[in-house]
Amino acid sequence: MLENIRNISVVIGRKIRVERVKQGISQEKLAEMSGLHRTYIGMVERGEKNITLLNYVRIASALNVPLHELTLGLSLPSFSGDSSLVVDKGVSKSQTGKDKSTVF
């Protein structure tokens, strides 16, 4: 399960990097815009840091990108042991068909 969590950090970091590069912003400029250190931005982009929600909001805001856009298509692991959990566009459904709220 720890490997799945690490993969989430890598995927989100890559999405942040893609958006930053697409906008022509350097890591140093993104750090300045978000109030974070430039080395932290690099570590987040490489998936080396488990980004906090506050810093995730800061980065998304600096990039002028909605939070959900940086997590689209992300497969979240089931922490409840319910391996039937499927995440699709922010709505989770179990085999019972009941909707479950997700953080993203």
N, C-alpha and C positions, 0 to 999 in steps of 0.2 A: 504494500500500500504506500510506503514512503516513496517508492519510485514513481507511482502515479502522481503524487503531490509534486515531486520535483519536475515532472513533465509539464505540469500546469505552469510552473514558474518559467520554464523554457519557452512554452508556447506564448504566454503573455508577453514575455520579454521580446520575442521575435516580432510579435505584432506591434509592440511599441517601436521597435527599431525600424520596421517597414514604414510605419506612419511618419516617423521622424525624418527618415531619408526621403520619403515621397514629398515632404514639405520643404526639403532642403535645409533642415536645421541640424546644426552640429550637436554632439553630446554636451559640449560646454554651454552652448546657447540654451538647450533644453533644461539643463541644470539651473541656469540663471533664471529662466522663465518660471520654473517650478519651485524654486527656493531650495533645491537639493544640491548635493555635491556632485561634481562631474564623474568621479569614480563610482559613486553609487548608481548613477544612470547606466554606466557601462556594465556594472555587475547585474543590475536588473535585466538589461537587454540580453545578457548571456545566460540568464536563469540561475545565477550564482547567489542571488539574494531572494529571500521570501518577502516580497513587497508587502508593506502594510496597506490597509485600505486607505488611510489618509494620504500616503504617498502615491497610491494608484490614482486617487482623485486629483491630486496636484498635477501629475503627469498628463492625465487625460485632459484636464482643464488647460494646461499650457499648450497642448497640441490642438485644443479646440475640437475634441472628439468626444462623443458621448461614451460613457463608461461601457455600455453594453457592446459597442462596436469593437472594442478590444478583446471581447470574450466570445464573439460570435463563432459558432462551430466548435467550441471547446467542450470536450467530453469530461464531465466531472465524475470522480469516483464515488461510489455509494459508500457512505460511512456507516449506514445502518445495517449493512449485511444483506440488503435487498438487492441482489444482483440483477433484478429485472428493471431497475430504475433506468429510465431513458430521459435524457435532457434534450429538448428541442425548442429553440427560440425562447428560452427563459421559462418554459413550462415543463414540469416533470410529470410523468404519468407512470404508475406502477401497473402491474398486470391486472389490477382491479379496475383500471380505467379512471380512477379518481385523480384529479389534478392535485399536485403538490406545489407549493411556492418554492422558488429557488432564490438564492441570494443575487444571482445575476439576472 
